Amino acid sequence: MTNSLAPVLLVEDDPLILESTANLLSGNGCDVLRACSVAEAMMLLEAGPVPPVVVTDINLADGSSGLDLARTIAERWPATRVLIVSGACRPARCEYPENALFFTKPYASGALVAMVKGEDW
């Protein structure tokens, strides 16, 4: 394992999940950018540099959708991998881009780290 992985943008509206997931990823060598909404995520993406991996929840408190974010990323930054997570719903495969993956919450910490690192992509 390398000491530092490329940055990861984590989009999650629950502050506890956001911080615990960010701590998990940073503890495994990731540089984690945090956003609580699609609007905040888009500001970070547009400011650049665009991270190679984005992890987003589907249902965000402000009514925005991680699925919409995933589609925007696929159109504007197709090289960026998107990991969509949710414990509330499982989208149909046609609802998210081909280069995105869906991952069910709660997830095993090692499984999430492996997905972000691209080991199971």
Backbone as XML, in Angstrom:
<?xml version="1.0"?>
<chain id="A" units="angstrom">
  <residue number="1" name="MET">
    <atom name="N" x="0.840" y="-1.181" z="0.000"/>
    <atom name="CA" x="0.000" y="0.000" z="0.000"/>
    <atom name="C" x="0.881" y="1.239" z="0.000"/>
  </residue>
  <residue number="2" name="THR">
    <atom name="N" x="0.509" y="2.224" z="-0.807"/>
    <atom name="CA" x="1.260" y="3.471" z="-0.838"/>
    <atom name="C" x="0.869" y="4.326" z="0.358"/>
  </residue>
  <residue number="3" name="ASN">
    <atom name="N" x="1.722" y="5.304" z="0.676"/>
    <atom name="CA" x="1.447" y="6.174" z="1.809"/>
    <atom name="C" x="0.290" y="7.127" z="1.538"/>
  </residue>
  <residue number="4" name="SER">
    <atom name="N" x="0.114" y="7.545" z="0.309"/>
    <atom name="CA" x="-0.929" y="8.500" z="0.009"/>
    <atom name="C" x="-1.607" y="8.147" z="-1.306"/>
  </residue>
  <residue number="5" name="LEU">
    <atom name="N" x="-2.906" y="8.074" z="-1.263"/>
    <atom name="CA" x="-3.688" y="7.820" z="-2.461"/>
    <atom name="C" x="-4.155" y="9.149" z="-3.026"/>
  </residue>
  <residue number="6" name="ALA">
    <atom name="N" x="-4.628" y="9.122" z="-4.228"/>
    <atom name="CA" x="-5.163" y="10.329" z="-4.842"/>
    <atom name="C" x="-6.347" y="10.831" z="-4.021"/>
  </residue>
  <residue number="7" name="PRO">
    <atom name="N" x="-6.688" y="12.090" z="-4.149"/>
    <atom name="CA" x="-7.810" y="12.640" z="-3.390"/>
    <atom name="C" x="-9.139" y="11.953" z="-3.702"/>
  </residue>
  <residue number="8" name="VAL">
    <atom name="N" x="-10.011" y="11.984" z="-2.718"/>
    <atom name="CA" x="-11.360" y="11.441" z="-2.832"/>
    <atom name="C" x="-12.316" y="12.541" z="-2.390"/>
  </residue>
  <residue number="9" name="LEU">
    <atom name="N" x="-13.362" y="12.775" z="-3.175"/>
    <atom name="CA" x="-14.414" y="13.694" z="-2.754"/>
    <atom name="C" x="-15.520" y="12.862" z="-2.137"/>
  </residue>
  <residue number="10" name="LEU">
    <atom name="N" x="-15.846" y="13.148" z="-0.890"/>
    <atom name="CA" x="-16.881" y="12.441" z="-0.150"/>
    <atom name="C" x="-18.078" y="13.373" z="0.008"/>
  </residue>
  <residue number="11" name="VAL">
    <atom name="N" x="-19.249" y="12.944" z="-0.493"/>
    <atom name="CA" x="-20.464" y="13.759" z="-0.440"/>
    <atom name="C" x="-21.489" y="13.029" z="0.428"/>
  </residue>
  <residue number="12" name="GLU">
    <atom name="N" x="-21.750" y="13.605" z="1.596"/>
    <atom name="CA" x="-22.637" y="12.975" z="2.587"/>
    <atom name="C" x="-23.244" y="14.068" z="3.450"/>
  </residue>
  <residue number="13" name="ASP">
    <atom name="N" x="-24.570" y="14.031" z="3.643"/>
    <atom name="CA" x="-25.227" y="15.079" z="4.421"/>
    <atom name="C" x="-25.289" y="14.797" z="5.918"/>
  </residue>
  <residue number="14" name="ASP">
    <atom name="N" x="-25.085" y="13.569" z="6.337"/>
    <atom name="CA" x="-25.089" y="13.238" z="7.762"/>
    <atom name="C" x="-23.697" y="13.515" z="8.325"/>
  </residue>
  <residue number="15" name="PRO">
    <atom name="N" x="-23.560" y="14.491" z="9.227"/>
    <atom name="CA" x="-22.232" y="14.880" z="9.717"/>
    <atom name="C" x="-21.452" y="13.736" z="10.365"/>
  </residue>
  <residue number="16" name="LEU">
    <atom name="N" x="-22.138" y="12.858" z="11.087"/>
    <atom name="CA" x="-21.438" y="11.740" z="11.732"/>
    <atom name="C" x="-20.896" y="10.752" z="10.705"/>
  </residue>
  <residue number="17" name="ILE">
    <atom name="N" x="-21.711" y="10.434" z="9.707"/>
    <atom name="CA" x="-21.264" y="9.515" z="8.653"/>
    <atom name="C" x="-20.166" y="10.169" z="7.825"/>
  </residue>
  <residue number="18" name="LEU">
    <atom name="N" x="-20.319" y="11.462" z="7.538"/>
    <atom name="CA" x="-19.306" y="12.188" z="6.781"/>
    <atom name="C" x="-17.952" y="12.113" z="7.486"/>
  </residue>
  <residue number="19" name="GLU">
    <atom name="N" x="-17.918" y="12.433" z="8.757"/>
    <atom name="CA" x="-16.652" y="12.441" z="9.489"/>
    <atom name="C" x="-16.090" y="11.039" z="9.703"/>
  </residue>
  <residue number="20" name="SER">
    <atom name="N" x="-16.948" y="10.074" z="10.038"/>
    <atom name="CA" x="-16.428" y="8.722" z="10.260"/>
    <atom name="C" x="-15.888" y="8.112" z="8.971"/>
  </residue>
  <residue number="21" name="THR">
    <atom name="N" x="-16.570" y="8.357" z="7.858"/>
    <atom name="CA" x="-16.094" y="7.838" z="6.573"/>
    <atom name="C" x="-14.827" y="8.570" z="6.137"/>
  </residue>
  <residue number="22" name="ALA">
    <atom name="N" x="-14.793" y="9.887" z="6.340"/>
    <atom name="CA" x="-13.588" y="10.652" z="6.005"/>
    <atom name="C" x="-12.407" y="10.163" z="6.836"/>
  </residue>
  <residue number="23" name="ASN">
    <atom name="N" x="-12.625" y="9.912" z="8.117"/>
    <atom name="CA" x="-11.556" y="9.399" z="8.980"/>
    <atom name="C" x="-11.093" y="8.019" z="8.544"/>
  </residue>
  <residue number="24" name="LEU">
    <atom name="N" x="-12.034" y="7.169" z="8.142"/>
    <atom name="CA" x="-11.681" y="5.836" z="7.647"/>
    <atom name="C" x="-10.794" y="5.948" z="6.416"/>
  </residue>
  <residue number="25" name="LEU">
    <atom name="N" x="-11.203" y="6.772" z="5.462"/>
    <atom name="CA" x="-10.444" y="6.902" z="4.220"/>
    <atom name="C" x="-9.092" y="7.580" z="4.452"/>
  </residue>
  <residue number="26" name="SER">
    <atom name="N" x="-9.079" y="8.645" z="5.240"/>
    <atom name="CA" x="-7.798" y="9.321" z="5.496"/>
    <atom name="C" x="-6.863" y="8.426" z="6.299"/>
  </residue>
  <residue number="27" name="GLY">
    <atom name="N" x="-7.417" y="7.609" z="7.188"/>
    <atom name="CA" x="-6.604" y="6.662" z="7.940"/>
    <atom name="C" x="-5.996" y="5.578" z="7.068"/>
  </residue>
  <residue number="28" name="ASN">
    <atom name="N" x="-6.529" y="5.437" z="5.864"/>
    <atom name="CA" x="-6.007" y="4.458" z="4.902"/>
    <atom name="C" x="-5.284" y="5.137" z="3.751"/>
  </residue>
  <residue number="29" name="GLY">
    <atom name="N" x="-4.824" y="6.368" z="4.002"/>
    <atom name="CA" x="-3.950" y="7.035" z="3.043"/>
    <atom name="C" x="-4.608" y="7.944" z="2.036"/>
  </residue>
  <residue number="30" name="CYS">
    <atom name="N" x="-5.913" y="8.164" z="2.140"/>
    <atom name="CA" x="-6.601" y="9.027" z="1.180"/>
    <atom name="C" x="-6.621" y="10.470" z="1.666"/>
  </residue>
  <residue number="31" name="ASP">
    <atom name="N" x="-6.498" y="11.385" z="0.733"/>
    <atom name="CA" x="-6.697" y="12.797" z="0.994"/>
    <atom name="C" x="-8.168" y="13.065" z="0.704"/>
  </residue>
  <residue number="32" name="VAL">
    <atom name="N" x="-8.964" y="13.373" z="1.746"/>
    <atom name="CA" x="-10.415" y="13.443" z="1.597"/>
    <atom name="C" x="-10.907" y="14.886" z="1.567"/>
  </residue>
  <residue number="33" name="LEU">
    <atom name="N" x="-11.645" y="15.204" z="0.506"/>
    <atom name="CA" x="-12.382" y="16.461" z="0.411"/>
    <atom name="C" x="-13.810" y="16.153" z="0.838"/>
  </residue>
  <residue number="34" name="ARG">
    <atom name="N" x="-14.441" y="17.053" z="1.574"/>
    <atom name="CA" x="-15.781" y="16.804" z="2.095"/>
    <atom name="C" x="-16.792" y="17.785" z="1.519"/>
  </residue>
  <residue number="35" name="ALA">
    <atom name="N" x="-17.996" y="17.269" z="1.219"/>
    <atom name="CA" x="-19.114" y="18.114" z="0.781"/>
    <atom name="C" x="-20.390" y="17.539" z="1.382"/>
  </residue>
  <residue number="36" name="CYS">
    <atom name="N" x="-21.333" y="18.443" z="1.705"/>
    <atom name="CA" x="-22.604" y="18.029" z="2.301"/>
    <atom name="C" x="-23.764" y="18.049" z="1.315"/>
  </residue>
  <residue number="37" name="SER">
    <atom name="N" x="-23.517" y="18.551" z="0.106"/>
    <atom name="CA" x="-24.587" y="18.667" z="-0.884"/>
    <atom name="C" x="-23.989" y="18.595" z="-2.287"/>
  </residue>
  <residue number="38" name="VAL">
    <atom name="N" x="-24.870" y="18.449" z="-3.264"/>
    <atom name="CA" x="-24.420" y="18.460" z="-4.656"/>
    <atom name="C" x="-23.833" y="19.822" z="-4.994"/>
  </residue>
  <residue number="39" name="ALA">
    <atom name="N" x="-24.466" y="20.896" z="-4.520"/>
    <atom name="CA" x="-23.960" y="22.247" z="-4.817"/>
    <atom name="C" x="-22.541" y="22.425" z="-4.270"/>
  </residue>
  <residue number="40" name="GLU">
    <atom name="N" x="-22.309" y="21.986" z="-3.046"/>
    <atom name="CA" x="-20.974" y="22.099" z="-2.458"/>
    <atom name="C" x="-19.976" y="21.216" z="-3.212"/>
  </residue>
  <residue number="41" name="ALA">
    <atom name="N" x="-20.389" y="20.019" z="-3.588"/>
    <atom name="CA" x="-19.522" y="19.126" z="-4.357"/>
    <atom name="C" x="-19.155" y="19.745" z="-5.695"/>
  </residue>
  <residue number="42" name="MET">
    <atom name="N" x="-20.136" y="20.347" z="-6.370"/>
    <atom name="CA" x="-19.876" y="20.975" z="-7.669"/>
    <atom name="C" x="-18.911" y="22.151" z="-7.533"/>
  </residue>
  <residue number="43" name="MET">
    <atom name="N" x="-19.021" y="22.915" z="-6.454"/>
    <atom name="CA" x="-18.080" y="24.016" z="-6.241"/>
    <atom name="C" x="-16.653" y="23.481" z="-6.120"/>
  </residue>
  <residue number="44" name="LEU">
    <atom name="N" x="-16.479" y="22.388" z="-5.382"/>
    <atom name="CA" x="-15.151" y="21.796" z="-5.230"/>
    <atom name="C" x="-14.642" y="21.239" z="-6.554"/>
  </residue>
  <residue number="45" name="LEU">
    <atom name="N" x="-15.520" y="20.555" z="-7.290"/>
    <atom name="CA" x="-15.118" y="19.975" z="-8.572"/>
    <atom name="C" x="-14.734" y="21.065" z="-9.572"/>
  </residue>
  <residue number="46" name="GLU">
    <atom name="N" x="-15.543" y="22.104" z="-9.651"/>
    <atom name="CA" x="-15.279" y="23.171" z="-10.614"/>
    <atom name="C" x="-14.034" y="23.980" z="-10.249"/>
  </residue>
  <residue number="47" name="ALA">
    <atom name="N" x="-13.719" y="24.071" z="-8.955"/>
    <atom name="CA" x="-12.521" y="24.780" z="-8.519"/>
    <atom name="C" x="-11.262" y="23.976" z="-8.851"/>
  </residue>
  <residue number="48" name="GLY">
    <atom name="N" x="-11.410" y="22.651" z="-8.956"/>
    <atom name="CA" x="-10.317" y="21.769" z="-9.316"/>
    <atom name="C" x="-9.223" y="21.720" z="-8.272"/>
  </residue>
  <residue number="49" name="PRO">
    <atom name="N" x="-8.290" y="20.831" z="-8.427"/>
    <atom name="CA" x="-8.321" y="19.769" z="-9.432"/>
    <atom name="C" x="-9.396" y="18.730" z="-9.101"/>
  </residue>
  <residue number="50" name="VAL">
    <atom name="N" x="-9.923" y="18.117" z="-10.141"/>
    <atom name="CA" x="-10.983" y="17.126" z="-9.977"/>
    <atom name="C" x="-10.367" y="15.825" z="-9.461"/>
  </residue>
  <residue number="51" name="PRO">
    <atom name="N" x="-10.875" y="15.309" z="-8.331"/>
    <atom name="CA" x="-10.325" y="14.064" z="-7.797"/>
    <atom name="C" x="-10.695" y="12.881" z="-8.694"/>
  </residue>
  <residue number="52" name="PRO">
    <atom name="N" x="-9.883" y="11.844" z="-8.681"/>
    <atom name="CA" x="-10.171" y="10.676" z="-9.515"/>
    <atom name="C" x="-11.320" y="9.814" z="-8.999"/>
  </residue>
  <residue number="53" name="VAL">
    <atom name="N" x="-11.716" y="10.017" z="-7.720"/>
    <atom name="CA" x="-12.800" y="9.224" z="-7.132"/>
    <atom name="C" x="-13.738" y="10.143" z="-6.360"/>
  </residue>
  <residue number="54" name="VAL">
    <atom name="N" x="-15.052" y="9.932" z="-6.563"/>
    <atom name="CA" x="-16.083" y="10.615" z="-5.785"/>
    <atom name="C" x="-16.957" y="9.542" z="-5.153"/>
  </residue>
  <residue number="55" name="VAL">
    <atom name="N" x="-17.185" y="9.674" z="-3.847"/>
    <atom name="CA" x="-18.100" y="8.790" z="-3.126"/>
    <atom name="C" x="-19.278" y="9.648" z="-2.704"/>
  </residue>
  <residue number="56" name="THR">
    <atom name="N" x="-20.485" y="9.308" z="-3.158"/>
    <atom name="CA" x="-21.653" y="10.124" z="-2.838"/>
    <atom name="C" x="-22.824" y="9.288" z="-2.352"/>
  </residue>
  <residue number="57" name="ASP">
    <atom name="N" x="-23.496" y="9.811" z="-1.345"/>
    <atom name="CA" x="-24.764" y="9.250" z="-0.912"/>
    <atom name="C" x="-25.796" y="9.615" z="-1.979"/>
  </residue>
  <residue number="58" name="ILE">
    <atom name="N" x="-26.893" y="8.881" z="-2.035"/>
    <atom name="CA" x="-27.934" y="9.197" z="-3.018"/>
    <atom name="C" x="-28.828" y="10.331" z="-2.517"/>
  </residue>
  <residue number="59" name="ASN">
    <atom name="N" x="-29.425" y="10.140" z="-1.350"/>
    <atom name="CA" x="-30.389" y="11.107" z="-0.829"/>
    <atom name="C" x="-29.688" y="12.081" z="0.102"/>
  </residue>
  <residue number="60" name="LEU">
    <atom name="N" x="-29.651" y="13.330" z="-0.309"/>
    <atom name="CA" x="-29.006" y="14.359" z="0.491"/>
    <atom name="C" x="-30.068" y="15.288" z="1.068"/>
  </residue>
  <residue number="61" name="ALA">
    <atom name="N" x="-29.817" y="15.817" z="2.263"/>
    <atom name="CA" x="-30.825" y="16.548" z="3.032"/>
    <atom name="C" x="-31.409" y="17.761" z="2.307"/>
  </residue>
  <residue number="62" name="ASP">
    <atom name="N" x="-30.640" y="18.379" z="1.445"/>
    <atom name="CA" x="-31.150" y="19.570" z="0.760"/>
    <atom name="C" x="-32.029" y="19.224" z="-0.446"/>
  </residue>
  <residue number="63" name="GLY">
    <atom name="N" x="-32.330" y="17.947" z="-0.604"/>
    <atom name="CA" x="-33.176" y="17.515" z="-1.712"/>
    <atom name="C" x="-32.409" y="17.194" z="-2.970"/>
  </residue>
  <residue number="64" name="SER">
    <atom name="N" x="-31.093" y="17.399" z="-2.938"/>
    <atom name="CA" x="-30.291" y="17.069" z="-4.116"/>
    <atom name="C" x="-30.022" y="15.565" z="-4.144"/>
  </residue>
  <residue number="65" name="SER">
    <atom name="N" x="-29.603" y="15.090" z="-5.291"/>
    <atom name="CA" x="-29.446" y="13.660" z="-5.497"/>
    <atom name="C" x="-28.022" y="13.296" z="-5.919"/>
  </residue>
  <residue number="66" name="GLY">
    <atom name="N" x="-27.472" y="12.314" z="-5.244"/>
    <atom name="CA" x="-26.177" y="11.793" z="-5.643"/>
    <atom name="C" x="-26.213" y="11.171" z="-7.029"/>
  </residue>
  <residue number="67" name="LEU">
    <atom name="N" x="-27.388" y="10.714" z="-7.457"/>
    <atom name="CA" x="-27.509" y="10.173" z="-8.812"/>
    <atom name="C" x="-27.346" y="11.280" z="-9.845"/>
  </residue>
  <residue number="68" name="ASP">
    <atom name="N" x="-27.932" y="12.456" z="-9.565"/>
    <atom name="CA" x="-27.745" y="13.603" z="-10.463"/>
    <atom name="C" x="-26.277" y="14.002" z="-10.505"/>
  </residue>
  <residue number="69" name="LEU">
    <atom name="N" x="-25.627" y="14.008" z="-9.337"/>
    <atom name="CA" x="-24.206" y="14.334" z="-9.272"/>
    <atom name="C" x="-23.401" y="13.335" z="-10.095"/>
  </residue>
  <residue number="70" name="ALA">
    <atom name="N" x="-23.704" y="12.060" z="-9.963"/>
    <atom name="CA" x="-22.977" y="11.025" z="-10.709"/>
    <atom name="C" x="-23.123" y="11.235" z="-12.211"/>
  </residue>
  <residue number="71" name="ARG">
    <atom name="N" x="-24.322" y="11.572" z="-12.666"/>
    <atom name="CA" x="-24.540" y="11.808" z="-14.100"/>
    <atom name="C" x="-23.764" y="13.035" z="-14.580"/>
  </residue>
  <residue number="72" name="THR">
    <atom name="N" x="-23.749" y="14.096" z="-13.775"/>
    <atom name="CA" x="-23.001" y="15.303" z="-14.141"/>
    <atom name="C" x="-21.511" y="15.012" z="-14.228"/>
  </residue>
  <residue number="73" name="ILE">
    <atom name="N" x="-21.000" y="14.280" z="-13.261"/>
    <atom name="CA" x="-19.577" y="13.924" z="-13.272"/>
    <atom name="C" x="-19.251" y="13.089" z="-14.503"/>
  </residue>
  <residue number="74" name="ALA">
    <atom name="N" x="-20.107" y="12.125" z="-14.830"/>
    <atom name="CA" x="-19.870" y="11.273" z="-16.003"/>
    <atom name="C" x="-19.812" y="12.099" z="-17.281"/>
  </residue>
  <residue number="75" name="GLU">
    <atom name="N" x="-20.638" y="13.140" z="-17.371"/>
    <atom name="CA" x="-20.655" y="13.990" z="-18.569"/>
    <atom name="C" x="-19.462" y="14.935" z="-18.625"/>
  </residue>
  <residue number="76" name="ARG">
    <atom name="N" x="-19.151" y="15.554" z="-17.498"/>
    <atom name="CA" x="-18.124" y="16.604" z="-17.489"/>
    <atom name="C" x="-16.710" y="16.099" z="-17.210"/>
  </residue>
  <residue number="77" name="TRP">
    <atom name="N" x="-16.605" y="15.064" z="-16.392"/>
    <atom name="CA" x="-15.292" y="14.528" z="-16.011"/>
    <atom name="C" x="-15.342" y="12.999" z="-16.110"/>
  </residue>
  <residue number="78" name="PRO">
    <atom name="N" x="-15.399" y="12.461" z="-17.317"/>
    <atom name="CA" x="-15.617" y="11.022" z="-17.513"/>
    <atom name="C" x="-14.528" y="10.120" z="-16.932"/>
  </residue>
  <residue number="79" name="ALA">
    <atom name="N" x="-13.353" y="10.651" z="-16.676"/>
    <atom name="CA" x="-12.290" y="9.820" z="-16.098"/>
    <atom name="C" x="-12.460" y="9.639" z="-14.596"/>
  </residue>
  <residue number="80" name="THR">
    <atom name="N" x="-13.330" y="10.407" z="-13.981"/>
    <atom name="CA" x="-13.555" y="10.310" z="-12.538"/>
    <atom name="C" x="-14.488" y="9.144" z="-12.239"/>
  </residue>
  <residue number="81" name="ARG">
    <atom name="N" x="-14.050" y="8.284" z="-11.335"/>
    <atom name="CA" x="-14.876" y="7.148" z="-10.909"/>
    <atom name="C" x="-15.834" y="7.612" z="-9.822"/>
  </residue>
  <residue number="82" name="VAL">
    <atom name="N" x="-17.079" y="7.152" z="-9.879"/>
    <atom name="CA" x="-18.082" y="7.536" z="-8.887"/>
    <atom name="C" x="-18.603" y="6.290" z="-8.193"/>
  </residue>
  <residue number="83" name="LEU">
    <atom name="N" x="-18.551" y="6.333" z="-6.875"/>
    <atom name="CA" x="-19.096" y="5.269" z="-6.042"/>
    <atom name="C" x="-20.333" y="5.840" z="-5.356"/>
  </residue>
  <residue number="84" name="ILE">
    <atom name="N" x="-21.494" y="5.306" z="-5.694"/>
    <atom name="CA" x="-22.772" y="5.767" z="-5.159"/>
    <atom name="C" x="-23.153" y="4.845" z="-4.018"/>
  </residue>
  <residue number="85" name="VAL">
    <atom name="N" x="-23.483" y="5.439" z="-2.856"/>
    <atom name="CA" x="-23.833" y="4.623" z="-1.690"/>
    <atom name="C" x="-25.211" y="5.016" z="-1.159"/>
  </residue>
  <residue number="86" name="SER">
    <atom name="N" x="-25.917" y="4.034" z="-0.619"/>
    <atom name="CA" x="-27.203" y="4.309" z="0.016"/>
    <atom name="C" x="-27.607" y="3.126" z="0.866"/>
  </residue>
  <residue number="87" name="GLY">
    <atom name="N" x="-28.234" y="3.441" z="1.981"/>
    <atom name="CA" x="-28.830" y="2.406" z="2.810"/>
    <atom name="C" x="-30.341" y="2.426" z="2.697"/>
  </residue>
  <residue number="88" name="ALA">
    <atom name="N" x="-30.868" y="3.439" z="2.012"/>
    <atom name="CA" x="-32.306" y="3.625" z="1.917"/>
    <atom name="C" x="-32.909" y="3.067" z="0.634"/>
  </residue>
  <residue number="89" name="CYS">
    <atom name="N" x="-32.147" y="3.083" z="-0.443"/>
    <atom name="CA" x="-32.694" y="2.632" z="-1.716"/>
    <atom name="C" x="-31.586" y="2.030" z="-2.574"/>
  </residue>
  <residue number="90" name="ARG">
    <atom name="N" x="-32.000" y="1.204" z="-3.503"/>
    <atom name="CA" x="-31.063" y="0.630" z="-4.462"/>
    <atom name="C" x="-31.546" y="1.028" z="-5.855"/>
  </residue>
  <residue number="91" name="PRO">
    <atom name="N" x="-30.805" y="1.904" z="-6.525"/>
    <atom name="CA" x="-31.244" y="2.353" z="-7.847"/>
    <atom name="C" x="-31.096" y="1.247" z="-8.894"/>
  </residue>
  <residue number="92" name="ALA">
    <atom name="N" x="-31.960" y="1.326" z="-9.897"/>
    <atom name="CA" x="-31.817" y="0.419" z="-11.035"/>
    <atom name="C" x="-30.530" y="0.774" z="-11.769"/>
  </residue>
  <residue number="93" name="ARG">
    <atom name="N" x="-29.898" y="-0.192" z="-12.399"/>
    <atom name="CA" x="-28.616" y="0.029" z="-13.084"/>
    <atom name="C" x="-28.717" y="1.141" z="-14.133"/>
  </residue>
  <residue number="94" name="CYS">
    <atom name="N" x="-29.866" y="1.292" z="-14.749"/>
    <atom name="CA" x="-30.043" y="2.325" z="-15.770"/>
    <atom name="C" x="-30.133" y="3.738" z="-15.191"/>
  </residue>
  <residue number="95" name="GLU">
    <atom name="N" x="-30.224" y="3.870" z="-13.862"/>
    <atom name="CA" x="-30.360" y="5.178" z="-13.225"/>
    <atom name="C" x="-29.033" y="5.874" z="-12.960"/>
  </residue>
  <residue number="96" name="TYR">
    <atom name="N" x="-27.917" y="5.180" z="-13.143"/>
    <atom name="CA" x="-26.624" y="5.819" z="-12.915"/>
    <atom name="C" x="-25.656" y="5.455" z="-14.026"/>
  </residue>
  <residue number="97" name="PRO">
    <atom name="N" x="-24.616" y="6.272" z="-14.213"/>
    <atom name="CA" x="-23.706" y="6.099" z="-15.353"/>
    <atom name="C" x="-22.960" y="4.770" z="-15.343"/>
  </residue>
  <residue number="98" name="GLU">
    <atom name="N" x="-22.532" y="4.369" z="-16.529"/>
    <atom name="CA" x="-21.799" y="3.105" z="-16.674"/>
    <atom name="C" x="-20.511" y="3.071" z="-15.870"/>
  </residue>
  <residue number="99" name="ASN">
    <atom name="N" x="-19.826" y="4.224" z="-15.750"/>
    <atom name="CA" x="-18.552" y="4.234" z="-15.041"/>
    <atom name="C" x="-18.729" y="4.404" z="-13.527"/>
  </residue>
  <residue number="100" name="ALA">
    <atom name="N" x="-19.974" y="4.353" z="-13.035"/>
    <atom name="CA" x="-20.252" y="4.453" z="-11.609"/>
    <atom name="C" x="-20.612" y="3.077" z="-11.063"/>
  </residue>
  <residue number="101" name="LEU">
    <atom name="N" x="-20.391" y="2.906" z="-9.766"/>
    <atom name="CA" x="-20.767" y="1.682" z="-9.076"/>
    <atom name="C" x="-21.672" y="2.023" z="-7.910"/>
  </residue>
  <residue number="102" name="PHE">
    <atom name="N" x="-22.582" y="1.115" z="-7.582"/>
    <atom name="CA" x="-23.439" y="1.276" z="-6.414"/>
    <atom name="C" x="-22.926" y="0.369" z="-5.311"/>
  </residue>
  <residue number="103" name="PHE">
    <atom name="N" x="-22.959" y="0.901" z="-4.098"/>
    <atom name="CA" x="-22.466" y="0.182" z="-2.923"/>
    <atom name="C" x="-23.486" y="0.393" z="-1.809"/>
  </residue>
  <residue number="104" name="THR">
    <atom name="N" x="-23.950" y="-0.686" z="-1.177"/>
    <atom name="CA" x="-24.977" y="-0.605" z="-0.146"/>
    <atom name="C" x="-24.393" y="-0.221" z="1.207"/>
  </residue>
  <residue number="105" name="LYS">
    <atom name="N" x="-25.082" y="0.684" z="1.911"/>
    <atom name="CA" x="-24.746" y="1.012" z="3.295"/>
    <atom name="C" x="-25.626" y="0.158" z="4.198"/>
  </residue>
  <residue number="106" name="PRO">
    <atom name="N" x="-25.171" y="-0.245" z="5.346"/>
    <atom name="CA" x="-23.820" y="-0.031" z="5.851"/>
    <atom name="C" x="-22.829" y="-0.943" z="5.132"/>
  </residue>
  <residue number="107" name="TYR">
    <atom name="N" x="-21.633" y="-0.479" z="5.007"/>
    <atom name="CA" x="-20.606" y="-1.229" z="4.292"/>
    <atom name="C" x="-19.474" y="-1.570" z="5.252"/>
  </residue>
  <residue number="108" name="ALA">
    <atom name="N" x="-18.795" y="-2.650" z="4.952"/>
    <atom name="CA" x="-17.613" y="-3.009" z="5.724"/>
    <atom name="C" x="-16.519" y="-2.011" z="5.389"/>
  </residue>
  <residue number="109" name="SER">
    <atom name="N" x="-15.820" y="-1.528" z="6.398"/>
    <atom name="CA" x="-14.815" y="-0.490" z="6.171"/>
    <atom name="C" x="-13.753" y="-0.926" z="5.166"/>
  </residue>
  <residue number="110" name="GLY">
    <atom name="N" x="-13.294" y="-2.153" z="5.262"/>
    <atom name="CA" x="-12.282" y="-2.641" z="4.323"/>
    <atom name="C" x="-12.796" y="-2.694" z="2.897"/>
  </residue>
  <residue number="111" name="ALA">
    <atom name="N" x="-14.077" y="-3.011" z="2.745"/>
    <atom name="CA" x="-14.668" y="-3.070" z="1.405"/>
    <atom name="C" x="-14.725" y="-1.679" z="0.778"/>
  </residue>
  <residue number="112" name="LEU">
    <atom name="N" x="-15.095" y="-0.673" z="1.569"/>
    <atom name="CA" x="-15.141" y="0.693" z="1.035"/>
    <atom name="C" x="-13.747" y="1.157" z="0.626"/>
  </residue>
  <residue number="113" name="VAL">
    <atom name="N" x="-12.768" y="0.913" z="1.471"/>
    <atom name="CA" x="-11.391" y="1.316" z="1.148"/>
    <atom name="C" x="-10.927" y="0.623" z="-0.129"/>
  </residue>
  <residue number="114" name="ALA">
    <atom name="N" x="-11.214" y="-0.666" z="-0.266"/>
    <atom name="CA" x="-10.822" y="-1.402" z="-1.475"/>
    <atom name="C" x="-11.492" y="-0.820" z="-2.712"/>
  </residue>
  <residue number="115" name="MET">
    <atom name="N" x="-12.767" y="-0.430" z="-2.595"/>
    <atom name="CA" x="-13.477" y="0.154" z="-3.732"/>
    <atom name="C" x="-12.860" y="1.496" z="-4.117"/>
  </residue>
  <residue number="116" name="VAL">
    <atom name="N" x="-12.577" y="2.327" z="-3.128"/>
    <atom name="CA" x="-11.984" y="3.644" z="-3.405"/>
    <atom name="C" x="-10.617" y="3.489" z="-4.040"/>
  </residue>
  <residue number="117" name="LYS">
    <atom name="N" x="-9.866" y="2.515" z="-3.589"/>
    <atom name="CA" x="-8.524" y="2.267" z="-4.139"/>
    <atom name="C" x="-8.592" y="1.625" z="-5.520"/>
  </residue>
  <residue number="118" name="GLY">
    <atom name="N" x="-9.777" y="1.183" z="-5.913"/>
    <atom name="CA" x="-9.939" y="0.588" z="-7.227"/>
    <atom name="C" x="-9.656" y="-0.889" z="-7.276"/>
  </residue>
  <residue number="119" name="GLU">
    <atom name="N" x="-9.497" y="-1.514" z="-6.118"/>
    <atom name="CA" x="-9.175" y="-2.937" z="-6.100"/>
    <atom name="C" x="-10.311" y="-3.808" z="-6.601"/>
  </residue>
  <residue number="120" name="ASP">
    <atom name="N" x="-11.553" y="-3.366" z="-6.397"/>
    <atom name="CA" x="-12.717" y="-4.149" z="-6.809"/>
    <atom name="C" x="-13.528" y="-3.435" z="-7.882"/>
  </residue>
  <residue number="121" name="TRP">
    <atom name="N" x="-12.923" y="-2.499" z="-8.577"/>
    <atom name="CA" x="-13.637" y="-1.680" z="-9.555"/>
    <atom name="C" x="-13.770" y="-2.389" z="-10.873"/>
  </residue>
</chain>
